[in-house]
Amino acid sequence: MPVITNIEDLRRIYERRTPRMFYDYAESGSWTEQTFRENTSDFRHIRLKQRVAVDMDNRSTRSTMIGEDVAMPVALAPVGLTGMQTADGEIKAARAAEKFGVPFTLSTMSICSIEDVAENTSKPFWFQVYTLKDDDFMRRLFDRARAAGCSAIVVTVDLQVLGQRHKDLKNGMSAPPKLTVKSVANMMTKVQWGLGMLGTKRRFFGNIVGHAKGVSDPSSLSTWTAEAFDVSLDWDRIAQFKKWWGGKLIVKGIMDAEDARRAADIGADAIIVSNHGGRQLDGAVSSIRALPAIIDAVGDRIEVHFDSGIRSGQDVLKAMALGAKGTYVGRAFTYGLGAMGEAGVTKSLELIHKELDVSMALCGETDIHNVGPHILYVPQGFGDPTVPL
Ligand code: GLV
């Protein structure tokens, strides 16, 4: 067994063990992938301030996100097709999150259904919804999430139309995978993955197949998006979801201060600064550069969470020090899952936790609540995309 010391180690194992179609699905951004790349590379422009001779005993990364206790402010982001990265992937990831003490967010585009995850976990998880035009389906999704004991809904607001990911089109990506000479030849080299898939019945979009009407090809993300998504989405519609759901609601996909104010106005419990991991608007600024202006605009009115680009505990620390109250990892846990199943997700959380804890201490802080801009060197104009870095 190789010695795994960082998230990149997990990514490499994941790449070897997973069929190309699903690896590419996770590991791509839209069009030129500029935003996808800058989400991670822009973190490097922010530097941490080293302090010494500070008592580093009794350190704590414990905090809360939307009032829920978390072992560290890092939730698992909603990731579509997680159950294609490894058999029963959503259940495995949810279990690892539960044991670690961080929130798990189930995607609507998951393979395991809401009910599957609820039956196989014991703590409430969060459920992500897109903004679909079928009211009946939306209401039933909320009912199912309520019945499953979900404690929050995460509404994705940046995917009314789908940003093109070239590799998905070239690979004919779908769930279950379309069997072509190329895809079968590739899958035959992924023995562990294949045995896992043969051993589970969960190979379709579990929240959709058998529940949504009138979608011609429910195995294809692009067909589903084109046919089911509400292109005419507005803030009234999001407010309506809040009424229908009646519980905690997080708005995901905010990159602009005015949009952040609108989300606060409708009474959302939190917003997630996110550009969808660089999978939607290619050419958008990285999430970390968008964060400061949004904190300035609404940080005192609403909990601001951060997503897109986190691959380490140092990245979590930087986002928290800029003012985020919580962060999300998508790819970072998917790498662990595809590499080693549930144990791999635990490994990715352990790696991030250790990096966060030790780096916080080396910055002279022992409590995650006390980190702030004083531990950072942020380049002038970092939050202003018109200023070149
Ligand atoms: C779905 O949300 C995706 O980004 O593929």
Residues whose N, C-alpha, C, O or C-beta is under 5 A from the ligand:
A	BS01	GLV	G80 R279
